Amino acid sequence: MAFEPRQTSLWRGAAAWARGTFVRVESWLETEREQVPLWAPIGLGIGITAWFLLPDRMGWLAFCCGALALACAGLLLPDGARLRRMIVAGGMLACIGCALIWGKAVLLGQPPLARAVFTVVTGEVMAVRPVPAQKMVRAMLRPVDAPGLPRVIRINIAEADVPAALGEGAVIRFRARLMPPAPPSVPGGYDFAARAYFQGIGATGKALRPVEVVRPSTAPPPLRARLFAHIRKQVDGPAQGIAVALATGDQGAIADADAEAMRRSGLAHLLSISGLHVTALIGAVIFLLMRVMALSQRAALDWPLMLIAAAGGALAGIGYTLLTGAEVPTLRSCIAALLVLGGLALGRDAITLRLVAVGALIVLAFWPEAVTGPSFQMSFAAVTALVALAEHPRFRAFASARDENMARKAGRMLGATLMTGIAVELVLMPIALFHFHKAGMLGAFANLVAIPLTTFVVMPLEALALLFDLVGLGAPFWWMTAQALNLLLLIAHGVAASPMATMLTPAVPSWLFALMIGGLLWCLLWRSGWRWLGLGPVAIGVMGVLLLSPPDILVTGDGRHVAVRTAGGGMALLRAGAGDYVRDTLAESAGYDGPLEAMADLPQARCSKELCAVGMQAGGRRWHVLATRSDMLVERTLFSRECAAADIVIADRGLPYWCRPRWLKIDRRLLARTGGIAIDLDDARVSTVRAAGDAHPWIVTPRRRPRRSQL
């Protein structure tokens, strides 16, 4: 008897606790049964994201096997349990997501150009897009008789070099230096290479004069191009670019200063054709159709007015989507709007989180690569936040119509609008910090004026101007449109000028971003009190972001540009003549918004035409950094002595074997494997653009170069 297990043994206690926990979870899921399907697109998105994060085929296969193993493990739970169905469905959806994006990458992606080439290109023009703000035209070409080039290349042509007969279907010839699509310059930067791969772009470059027309275009310009040119003729000044963007979705005519002000003020979403524009157009069409049909007694009594108006609105939304280029954000908005109209036509409550989930599933099925982009994340996060807030009983009670005077009604509407704006800003902040390293702090207040101004003043005036242009009477409406747009820009510049307009951070790690997004989804998708458990991961993520230390050294992927943090918290560049794009990229990745100094001007730096040595104090010690500044060869004795004295050596060429710094050697060979590098000297931590052995199909495999015996 002494060796028999006691009734209160550890195993029986654990089993009883597990059974009790399972029963409580099942009871909770029963109360949340209507919210459980909302997690379907999350499962699919996890699989797609895993494919982007994991480096190679073995990792992708391991994830698919792990997801299927999780689904099989779920089958061990009792039959009929909701938790069982969730685990099985989640594992299968994650596996499907990974396989879906993997299959699309293999079947439809365009491999990049293997290396930079200088060549004569003869190509058929597929599309032409003017970019007046940068004084150039961007053309998509299909190379002719060029087996060594990708199927599609993107070429920039200076305005002064654009031939008169350039258009779709034309064949042109020019000289150009073609490059593979650019990867991120530094960790946390914009990955154009991945986006170009799924857009079918295999190379980019700039055409050199002269640009010869081999075969002129005979096709008339597309409607979008004609509309673009027409609006530019009707509107002058800074308002011109905004007017063009609102009608066509093309932001190429917006000045850089105005675009930056719109971003800093939280109004950039007004520039891309998305839910606001599609909804406004469809709503206006439905309103007009209902009012016109109601003028007929027979129609009002016998016809299904809502069904007819919804069909008209759907056709208008589809036409607007095609007119503006059918970009992915516009397509998402159009799909969501069509689902809403279908629900209204059927007499259902259409605007629900289930609608958002169905829209997300459709988008992920056709454009799975969109899940990692800021456009998809921001649009669906904003809509989810708005619908979740609208479904909350307290907010619904606060915002519902009631019998009260106009002042109280206006105050209630203003309060509800401000609450929705703040909710959207809070939800979008982690996404903006992760992708752009900055987030608007005053966007909710700016949108309080900007959204009604755009929806109820600017867009109706622009629509009337285009309508009256058919009879040559649109000039007064264009003038009023320009004045309203100037007011919008005044708001944007005023808000952007505030020191509290934006919050800046260095590059946010992926795990912190995932923690915040997971917590926000938990808060938004459940309804019971357990939803607030999601605030824990959000709080941890926010604290992690606030405690992020900016990198001390940034090195671009080509090794030419190096930025170091100064003792006063500023940033200094190795090459003072770096362009604006390089400066902005380095400053944003470092979470810095001030002027960039020249490294040669630092008191702790010793610089010549060939080399620059700078001392840095971090991590309780003194660091010595050496960087090359030119292509000139350096005498071996001098350079070997400088290498031995340095902790870190950085060069845009291959360094000889005898250059042996004390800690880290960064040269062309290393950068070809890692991409851009960020270094935190306090923790002696090195972050890279890509991991070793990254096998994603848009990664250009570096070619081996012969060693040089001296620098």
TISEKE-809930 format. One record per residue (C-alpha): x, y, z. Coordinates in steps of 0.5 Angstrom, whole numbers, padded with zeros to 4 digits, always signed. Each point is the difference from the previous one (the first is absolute). Example, Ala and Ser with C-alpha at 12.3 -4.5 7.8 and 13.67 -1.06 7.14 Angstrom:
BEGIN
+0025-0009+0016
+0002+0007-0002
This chain:
BEGIN
+0000+0000+0000
+0006+0005+0001
+0002-0001-0007
-0007+0002-0003
-0001+0007-0003
-0004+0004+0005
-0007+0003-0003
+0003+0007+0001
+0006-0002-0005
+0003+0006-0004
-0002-0004-0007
-0007+0000+0002
+0000+0007+0003
+0003+0002-0007
-0005-0004-0004
-0006+0003+0004
+0003+0007-0001
+0000-0001-0008
-0007-0003+0000
-0003+0006+0004
+0004+0005-0005
-0002-0003-0006
-0007+0000+0003
+0000+0008+0001
+0004+0001-0007
-0006-0004-0003
-0005+0005+0004
+0003+0006-0002
+0001-0002-0007
-0008-0002+0000
-0001+0008+0002
+0004+0002-0006
-0002-0005-0005
-0002+0006-0005
+0007+0003+0001
+0004-0007-0001
+0000+0000-0008
+0003+0007+0000
+0006-0003+0001
+0000-0004-0006
+0004+0006-0004
+0005+0000+0006
+0002-0007-0001
+0001+0001-0008
+0004+0006+0001
+0005-0004+0006
+0001-0005-0006
+0002+0006-0005
+0004+0004+0005
+0004-0007+0002
+0002+0000-0007
+0003+0007+0000
+0003-0001+0006
+0003-0007-0001
+0007+0000-0004
-0001-0006-0004
-0003-0006-0003
+0001-0005+0006
-0003+0006+0005
-0006+0000-0005
-0001-0007+0000
+0001-0001+0008
-0005+0006+0001
-0005-0004-0004
+0001-0007+0003
+0000+0004+0007
-0007+0003-0002
-0002-0007-0002
+0002-0003+0006
-0003+0005+0004
-0007-0001-0003
+0001-0008+0001
+0001+0002+0007
-0006+0003+0001
-0004-0006-0003
+0002-0003+0007
-0005+0005+0004
-0007-0003+0001
-0005+0000-0006
-0004+0006-0001
+0005+0005+0004
+0000+0007-0003
+0008+0000+0002
+0001-0006-0004
-0003+0003-0006
+0004+0006+0001
+0006-0003+0001
-0001-0005-0006
-0002+0006-0005
+0005+0004+0003
+0006-0005-0002
-0003-0001-0007
-0001+0007-0002
+0007+0002+0003
+0003-0006-0005
-0005+0002-0006
+0003+0008+0001
+0007-0002+0000
-0001-0005-0006
-0005+0005-0004
+0006+0006+0000
+0005-0005-0001
-0004-0003-0006
-0001+0007-0003
+0007+0002+0001
+0002-0006-0004
-0005+0001-0005
-0001+0007-0001
+0006+0004+0002
+0005+0003-0004
+0008-0001+0002
+0004+0006+0000
+0006+0002-0004
+0006-0004+0002
+0004+0006+0000
+0001+0007-0003
+0001+0001-0007
+0001+0006-0005
-0004-0002-0006
-0004+0002-0006
-0007-0001+0001
-0005-0001-0005
-0007-0001+0003
-0008+0001-0001
-0003+0005+0005
-0005-0004+0004
-0002+0006+0005
+0002+0007+0001
-0001+0004+0006
+0002+0008+0000
+0004+0002+0007
+0000+0008-0001
+0002+0001+0008
+0007-0004-0002
+0000+0003-0007
+0000-0007-0004
-0005-0005-0003
+0000-0007+0003
-0001-0006-0006
-0001-0007+0001
+0003-0004-0006
+0001-0007-0003
+0007-0001-0003
+0000-0002-0007
+0005-0005-0003
+0004+0000+0007
+0000-0007+0003
+0005+0002+0005
-0005+0005+0003
-0007-0001+0005
-0006+0000-0003
-0002+0007+0002
+0004+0006+0002
-0001+0007+0003
+0003+0006-0003
+0000+0007+0002
+0001+0005-0005
+0001+0007+0001
-0005+0005-0002
+0005+0004-0005
+0001-0007-0003
-0007-0003-0001
-0001-0001-0008
-0007+0003-0002
-0003-0007-0003
+0002-0003+0007
-0007-0004+0002
-0002-0007+0001
+0002-0005-0006
+0006+0004-0002
+0006-0003-0001
+0006+0004+0003
+0008+0000+0000
+0005+0003+0005
+0006-0002+0004
-0001-0001+0007
+0004-0003+0006
-0005-0005+0003
+0000-0002+0007
-0004-0006+0004
-0005+0003+0004
+0003+0003+0006
-0001-0004+0007
+0000+0004+0006
+0006+0005+0001
+0000-0001+0008
-0004-0005+0005
-0007+0002+0000
+0000+0004-0007
-0005-0001-0005
+0001-0006-0004
-0001+0002-0007
+0003-0007-0003
-0006-0004+0003
-0005+0004-0002
+0003+0001-0007
+0000-0008-0001
-0007-0001+0001
-0002+0006-0004
+0004-0003-0006
+0006+0005+0000
+0007-0003-0001
+0004+0006-0001
+0000+0007+0001
+0004+0006-0004
+0001+0007-0003
-0001+0001-0007
+0006+0004-0003
-0001+0005-0006
-0002-0001-0005
-0006-0004+0001
-0002-0002-0008
-0007-0002-0002
+0001-0006-0004
-0008-0001-0001
-0004+0005+0003
-0007-0001+0004
-0006+0000-0004
-0005-0002+0006
-0003+0006+0003
+0002+0002+0007
-0004-0004+0006
-0006+0004+0003
+0005+0000+0007
+0005+0004-0004
-0004+0005-0004
-0004+0001+0007
+0007+0001+0003
+0002+0005-0005
-0007+0004+0000
+0000+0001+0007
+0007+0003+0000
-0002+0005-0005
-0006+0002+0004
+0004+0001+0007
+0006+0004+0001
+0005+0000+0006
+0000-0005+0006
-0007-0002+0000
+0001-0003-0007
+0004-0007+0002
-0006-0001+0005
-0005+0001-0005
+0003-0005-0004
+0001-0005+0005
-0007+0001+0003
-0003-0002-0007
+0005-0005-0003
+0004-0003+0006
+0007+0003-0003
+0004+0004+0005
+0005+0001-0005
-0002+0008-0001
+0001+0001+0008
+0006+0004+0002
+0004-0003+0005
-0001+0005+0005
-0007-0001+0000
+0000-0007+0000
+0004+0000+0006
-0004+0005+0003
-0006-0005-0001
+0004-0006+0003
+0002+0004+0006
-0007+0003+0002
-0003-0007-0001
-0004+0002-0007
+0004-0005-0005
-0006-0005+0000
-0004+0006-0004
+0005-0001-0006
-0001-0007-0001
-0006-0002-0003
-0003-0005+0005
-0006-0001+0005
-0002+0007+0001
+0000+0002-0008
-0004-0006-0002
-0005+0001+0006
-0001+0007-0002
-0001-0001-0007
-0005-0006+0001
-0003+0003+0005
-0001+0006-0004
-0003-0004-0006
-0005-0004+0004
-0002+0007+0003
-0002+0003-0007
-0003-0006-0002
-0004-0001+0006
-0003+0007-0001
-0001+0000-0007
-0004-0006+0000
-0004+0002+0006
-0002+0006-0005
-0004-0006-0004
-0006-0002+0004
-0001-0007-0003
+0008-0001+0001
-0001+0002+0007
-0006-0005+0001
+0002-0006-0004
+0008+0000-0002
+0005-0003+0005
+0003+0007+0001
+0006-0002+0005
+0002-0006-0005
+0000+0004-0006
+0004+0006+0004
+0005-0005+0002
+0001-0003-0007
+0001+0007-0002
+0005+0001+0005
+0004-0006-0001
+0001+0001-0007
+0002+0007+0002
+0005-0003+0005
+0003-0005-0005
+0000+0005-0006
+0004+0005+0005
+0005-0006+0002
+0001-0001-0007
+0001+0007-0002
+0005+0001+0006
+0005-0006-0002
-0003-0005+0004
+0005+0000+0005
+0000-0005+0006
-0002+0005+0005
-0006+0002-0005
-0002-0007-0001
+0000-0001+0007
-0005+0006+0001
-0004-0002-0006
-0001-0007+0002
-0002+0002+0007
-0005+0005-0003
-0003-0006-0004
-0001-0004+0006
-0003+0006+0004
-0005+0001-0006
-0002-0007-0001
-0002+0000+0008
-0004+0006-0001
-0003-0003-0006
-0002-0006+0004
-0002+0004+0006
+0005-0002+0004
+0005+0003+0005
+0005+0001-0005
+0006+0004+0004
+0002-0005+0005
+0007-0003+0002
-0002-0007-0004
+0000+0005-0006
+0007+0002+0001
+0002-0007+0001
-0003-0002-0006
+0003+0006-0004
+0007-0002+0003
-0001-0007-0002
-0001+0002-0007
+0006+0004-0001
+0004-0005+0004
-0002-0005-0005
+0002+0004-0006
+0005+0005+0002
+0004-0004+0006
+0006+0004-0001
-0004+0006+0003
+0000-0002+0007
+0007+0002+0001
-0002+0007-0003
-0002+0006+0004
-0006+0002-0004
-0003-0007+0001
+0001+0000+0008
-0002+0008+0000
-0006-0001-0004
-0003-0006+0004
+0003+0002+0007
-0004+0007-0001
-0006-0004-0002
+0000-0005+0005
+0001+0005+0005
-0006+0005-0002
-0005-0006-0001
+0002-0003+0007
-0001+0007+0003
-0006+0001-0003
-0003-0007+0002
+0002+0002+0008
-0006+0001+0003
+0002+0006+0004
+0003+0003-0006
-0007-0002-0004
-0004+0003+0006
+0004+0007+0000
+0000+0001-0008
-0007-0002-0001
-0005+0005-0002
-0005+0003+0005
-0005+0006+0001
+0005+0005+0002
+0001+0007-0003
+0005+0002-0005
+0006+0002+0004
+0000-0006+0004
-0001-0005-0006
+0006+0004-0003
+0004-0001+0006
-0002-0007+0000
+0002-0001-0007
+0007+0003+0001
+0001-0004+0006
-0001-0006-0004
+0004+0002-0005
+0006+0002+0004
-0001-0007+0004
+0001-0004-0007
+0006+0004-0002
+0003-0001+0006
-0001-0008+0000
+0002+0000-0007
+0007+0004+0001
+0001-0005+0006
-0001-0006-0004
+0004+0003-0006
+0006+0002+0005
+0004-0007+0000
-0001-0001-0007
+0003+0007-0002
+0006+0000+0005
+0002-0007-0003
-0001+0002-0007
+0002+0007+0000
+0003+0001+0007
-0004+0006+0001
-0008+0001+0002
-0004+0006+0000
-0002+0002+0007
-0005+0005-0002
-0004-0003-0006
-0006-0001+0004
-0001+0007+0001
+0002+0002-0008
-0004-0005-0002
-0006+0003+0004
+0000+0005-0005
+0003-0003-0006
-0004-0006-0002
-0007+0004+0000
+0004+0005-0004
+0002-0005-0005
-0006-0004+0000
-0006+0005+0000
+0004+0006-0003
+0006-0002-0005
-0002-0006-0003
-0007+0003-0002
+0003+0006-0003
+0005-0004-0004
-0006-0005-0002
-0004+0007-0002
+0006+0003-0004
+0001-0006-0004
-0007-0001-0001
-0001+0007-0003
+0006+0000-0004
-0004-0004-0005
-0003+0006-0002
+0006+0005+0002
-0003+0003+0006
+0005-0003+0005
+0004+0005+0002
-0004+0003+0006
+0000-0007+0003
+0008-0001-0001
+0001+0007+0003
-0004-0002+0006
+0003-0007+0000
+0007+0003+0001
-0002+0005+0005
-0002-0006+0004
+0006-0004-0001
+0004+0006+0002
-0003+0000+0007
+0001-0008+0000
+0007+0001-0001
+0000+0006+0005
-0002-0005+0005
+0005-0005-0002
+0006+0005+0001
-0003+0003+0006
+0000-0007+0004
+0006-0002-0003
+0004+0006+0002
-0002-0002+0008
+0006-0003+0004
-0005-0005+0002
-0003-0002-0007
+0004-0006+0000
+0003-0006+0004
+0007-0002-0003
+0003-0007+0002
+0006-0004-0003
-0002-0006-0003
-0005-0005+0004
+0002-0007+0000
-0005-0005-0003
-0001-0003+0007
-0002+0006+0003
-0005+0002-0006
-0003-0007+0000
-0001+0000+0008
-0004+0007-0001
-0004-0002-0006
-0002-0007+0003
-0002+0004+0007
-0004+0005-0004
-0004-0005-0004
-0001-0004+0006
-0004+0006+0003
-0003+0002-0007
-0003-0007-0002
-0003-0003+0007
-0006+0003+0004
+0000-0002+0007
+0005+0003+0005
+0005-0005-0001
+0002+0004-0006
+0004+0005+0004
+0005-0005+0001
+0003+0002-0006
+0002+0007+0003
+0005-0004+0003
+0004-0002-0006
-0001+0007-0003
+0003+0004+0007
+0006-0005-0001
+0001+0002-0007
-0001+0007+0001
+0005+0000+0006
+0005-0004-0005
-0001+0006-0005
+0001+0005+0005
+0006-0003+0002
+0003-0001-0007
+0007+0003+0000
+0002+0003-0007
+0006-0004-0004
+0007+0004+0001
+0002-0002-0007
-0004-0001-0006
+0003-0003-0007
-0004+0000-0006
+0000-0007-0004
+0005+0003-0005
+0005+0002+0005
+0001+0007-0003
-0004+0004+0006
+0001-0001+0007
-0004+0004+0006
+0003+0001+0007
-0003+0002+0006
+0003+0006+0003
+0001+0002+0007
-0006+0005+0000
-0005-0005-0003
+0001+0002-0007
+0002-0004-0006
+0006+0002-0004
+0001-0003-0008
+0007-0003-0003
-0002+0003-0006
-0003+0007+0001
-0002+0000-0008
-0005-0005+0001
-0007+0001-0003
-0006+0001+0003
-0003-0007+0000
+0006-0003+0003
+0000+0006+0006
-0008-0001+0001
+0001-0008+0000
+0006+0000+0005
-0003+0005+0004
-0007-0003+0001
+0003-0007+0001
+0004+0003+0006
-0006+0004+0003
+0003+0007-0001
-0004+0006-0003
+0006+0005+0000
+0005+0003-0005
+0006-0005-0002
+0007+0002+0002
+0006-0002-0004
+0005-0005+0003
+0006+0004-0002
-0003+0006+0004
+0000-0004+0007
+0005+0002+0005
+0002-0008+0001
+0001-0001-0007
+0006-0001-0004
-0001+0000-0008
+0004+0001-0006
-0003-0001-0007
+0001-0008+0000
-0002-0001+0008
-0004+0002+0005
+0002-0002+0008
-0005+0002+0005
+0000-0002+0008
-0007-0002+0003
-0002-0001+0007
-0005-0005+0002
-0001-0006+0004
+0005+0002+0005
+0006+0000-0005
+0003+0004-0005
-0001-0002-0007
+0004+0001-0006
-0003+0000-0007
+0003+0001-0007
-0003+0001-0007
+0002+0001-0007
-0002+0006-0003
+0002-0001-0007
+0002-0005-0006
+0008+0002+0001
+0005-0005+0002
+0003+0000+0007
+0007-0001+0001
+0000-0007+0004
+0005+0002+0006
-0005+0005+0002
-0006-0003-0001
+0002-0007+0003
+0002+0005+0006
-0007+0003+0000
-0003-0006-0001
+0003-0003+0006
-0001+0006+0005
-0008+0000-0002
-0006-0004+0003
-0004+0000-0006
+0002+0001-0007
-0005+0002-0006
+0001+0000-0007
-0004+0000-0007
+0005-0005-0003
+0003-0006+0002
+0005+0001+0006
+0007-0004-0001
+0001-0006+0005
+0006+0004+0004
-0005+0005+0002
-0002-0003+0007
-0004+0005+0004
-0001-0002+0008
-0008-0002-0001
-0003+0001-0007
+0002+0001-0007
-0006+0002-0005
+0002+0000-0007
-0003-0002-0007
+0000-0007+0001
-0004+0000+0007
-0005+0005-0002
-0001-0004-0006
-0003-0006+0005
-0003+0005+0005
-0002+0006-0003
+0000+0007+0004
+0002-0001+0007
-0002+0004+0006
+0005-0001+0006
-0002+0002+0008
+0006+0001+0003
-0003+0000+0007
-0001-0008+0000
+0005-0001-0006
-0006-0002-0004
+0000-0001-0008
-0007+0000-0004
+0000-0001-0007
-0005+0000-0006
+0000-0007-0001
+0002-0006+0003
+0005-0005-0002
-0002-0005-0006
-0007+0004-0001
-0003-0003-0006
-0006+0004-0002
+0000+0001-0007
+0001+0007-0001
+0007+0000+0004
+0006+0001-0005
+0005-0005+0001
+0007+0003+0000
+0005-0001-0005
+0007-0002+0003
+0005+0005-0002
+0008-0001+0000
+0004+0003+0006
+0004+0006+0000
+0007+0000+0003
-0001+0007+0003
-0005+0005+0001
